[in-house]
Every structure is written in C-alpha cells, then in structure tokens.
Amino acid sequence: MKNLAALLILAFTLSTALGQKKEPVVQISTTYGDIKLKLYNETPLHRDNFLELAKEGKYDGSTFHRVINKFMIQGGGSSDLQTIDGRPMIPAEFNSKFIHKKGALAAARTPDHINPEKMSSGSQFYIVQGQKYPVDRVTQMSQRSGVEYTDDQKKIYAELGGTPHLDMQYTVFGEVIEGLDVVDKIAEVQTHQADRPVEDIIMSVTVLRD
C-alpha cells in the first residue's frame, strides 16, 4: 500500500509539472540591440495574438513609432493607433499580479470614451521605461486609484521603477528578461512631432520559444 501511495504521489507530481506550460519567449531586434521578453500564460489572448503576428513576420520592418523618455516605447502599428492588417481588438486581461514595472510589455488601446471596456489594440504594444516612485508615493497613488499593491510590488516601483498610474487600465502581458539597457537607449532617442523618433527605429520579432 505504501508503494502504491508513493507511486500515485509521483504520478500526480509529474502530471502537474508537465501541465505547467513554459512561458513563450520572443526577441525584438533593432539597431540599438536586442530585447528578449517572456509572454505570460495568464494572458492567453494577448500571448497568442502576439505570437501569431511574430510567427507570420507581421512586425518585421515596423517601427517604434512613439517614444517618450522616462515613460515608454511603443510599436506595432502607426501613431493613429491603426493596427497591422486591421487586426481586431482584444478583450482586456487585467491581472493584479502584473504591474507596469520597468520592462513590462503591455497592449496599447484607444481612449476610454470610445473604448469603455478597455479592449486592447490588435497589434500595438509598448514596453515600459518609466521612473522610480518612493513607496509612500505608490501608497498615495493606490489610495486614489483603488489599485492595491503588495509590499513587493511597491518595492519594485521604488527600486526598479515603472508607470503605476497605468495599472489595471492597460493589459500587461509580458516582461523584458534581457535588454533593459536597449529599452533605455531607444527611449532616449531624439523625437519630433507626436513623439516620433527623428530616425526610424525598425524592428524584427523572432519567436525563440512558443
């Protein structure tokens, strides 16, 4: 009986481990360097949409068309929020686990007055650069917005930085795992009207693990 119980426990452990799908990994390549990101399995609609676009090469040759230093870098379409191939919007997948820390990958969207459900763009995304916020400032922002943060999340904003005012307003569906320095380099380029870089920052996106 003891052997049988041990075998059942082992079988359950193995099945649980096998059922935990590894997070997909993609790489955005630019003349400023490569940015490697993982996509969250907890946001499957955004994950699968991004992977599909990447596999089809739809992002290749597109640009980071909107860049704001100390805020974010945005790509995957055009400045008027047009999407690649007219992709439909994606239902929001908000998750309090995923905050707008530096390096967060999130979906752009149209404003609330025409998009009250906060649905995401079918292709446009941004990567957060942001800035650091003291813990007491994050606490104050939390009180105003109603978004609750763990102590660890407050510490992340204080030590790494980000854009907490965007939390639970835009879907975060991944994060940078290598290349935060490249995000900084792109965020610091010279821009002109509509925050568009003076020189095009062209990207290609490769799926390293799906």
N, C-alpha and C positions, 0 to 999 in steps of 0.2 A: 504493500500500500504506500509506503514511504517513497519507493522508487517511482511509482505511478504519479504521486503528487508532485515529485520533483520534475518529472517529465512534462507534466501539464503546465507547471510554472515556467519551465524553459520554453515550451511551445508558445505560451502567451507572451512572454518577453520578446521572443523572436518575431512574432507576428506584429507586435506593437512597434518594434524597431523598424521592420520592413514597411509598415504603413506610414511612417513619417517621411514624407517626400522631401528630398533635399531642395533647398531654395534655388531657383534658377539664377544664373549669373550671366550678366551681359557686359560688354565693353564698348564704351563710346570713345572713338579715336578722333583726335583733332591735331592740328599742327602745334598745339600747345602741350600735347601729351595725351595719355590715355586715362580714362576714368572707368574704373571697374565697379559695378554695382550688383547687389543682390536684390531680387524681387520677392516680396513677401507672399507666402502661400495663403495667408489670411485675407488677402485681397485678390481673389482669383480672377475676377472680371478684368481688372486693370492689368494684372500679371499676364494673362493670356493674350490680351489685346496688344500689349507692348511686345511680347514675344512674336506674335504673328507679324506685326509690322517689321520687326527686326529681321525675321527669317526671310521675309519677302523683299528685303532690301529697300523698303519704303523710306527709311530715314537716311539712307546713304545719299550724300550730296545736299542734304538740307542743312540749315544753319541754326546757330544760336542767334536768333533774331532780336532778342530783348535781353539786355544785360544791365543790371543795376548793382553797383558795388555796395557791399555790406547788406545785400538783400538776397538776390538770386540770379541764376542764368536760365533763360527759357528757350526752348526749341521745339521742333516737331510740327512746324506749320508756318504761319505768317503773322505779322503784327496785328491783323484784324481778326485774329482767332479763327481763321479758316483752318480746316483740318486737312490732312493728307488724304487724297481720294474721297473727300466728302464723308469721312467716317462718322457714324452716328455717335451721339453722346453715350456715356457710360453711367449707370446709376452709381451714386456715391457709396463708398465702402469705408465709412469712418470707423476708426478703431482707436480707443484711448491709449493703447499701447504704443502707437506710432505717432510721435510728435515731430514738429518741424525743427528738429535739431540740425546743426550744420551737416550737410551731406545728405539730407533727406531728399528722396525722389518723390515728387508729387505731381498730380494732374492739374493742369490749368483748367479754367472754366469761365463761362460768361457770368456777368453780374447777377446778383440776387433778384433784381426787379424783373428780369426776363428769364430767370432760372431759379425759382424759389426752392426747387428740390436739390439744388447744388450739384447737379449732374456734371460729370467731368467731360472735358474735350475728348474726342475720339482718337487724338494723336498728340496733342500738345502737352508738354511736360516741363517741369522746372526742377532744378537742383538748388537747394538752399545753401547760401553762404551765411547770411545773417550777421549777428553780432552777439556779444556776451551780455547777459542780463543778471544782475545780482538776485539772489534768492528772494529777498524781500520785494523786489520789483515784480518777479514772476508771481509771487503770492498776491500782490495787489491786482495784477492783470487777471489772475484766476478769479478773484472776488468779483471783478467787473464782468467777466465773460461767462462765468459759471463752469468753466472747464477746470476739472480737478486734476492736480498733478501729484505724483508720488514724490517722495524726498529725492529719489534717484533722478527723476526727470528734472526737478528743479536744479539739482547739482549739474546735470548735463548742460542746461541753459547757462548756468553760471560759469562753467569751466570750458565748454566747447562752443557754446553759442547757438544761435538759430533765429527763428522768427515765430515766437509763441502766439502772436496775435492771429496767426493763420490756422491754429489748431482747431479741429472739428469744423472747419469751414471748407477745406480742400482735402481731397483724399491723398494720404501718404501711402505709397505702395512699394517702397524700396529704400535703399540707402547705399551710399558710397562705401566700399570696403577698401579701395585703393585709389589714390589720385585726388585727395582733397586739395593738394597743392595746385593741381591743374584747374580745379574749380576757382581757386583764388586768382590764378593768372588770368583766366577768362573774365572773371568779374571785374578785374582792374583795367580792362582794355578801354581805349578811348571810344566814346559813343557820340552820336549826334541826335537828331530828332527822333522821338518815340523810343529812346534808349537803344537804338540800333547801333551795333558796332560800326565804326568807320570802315574797317576792313572785315569782310565776311569771315566768319568762323565756321568752316564747313566740317560736318561730322560724318562718320560712318559708324554703324552699330552692328556688332557681332555678338551672336549668342554663344557663350562659352560652355554653358551647361543649362539644359532645359528640363 
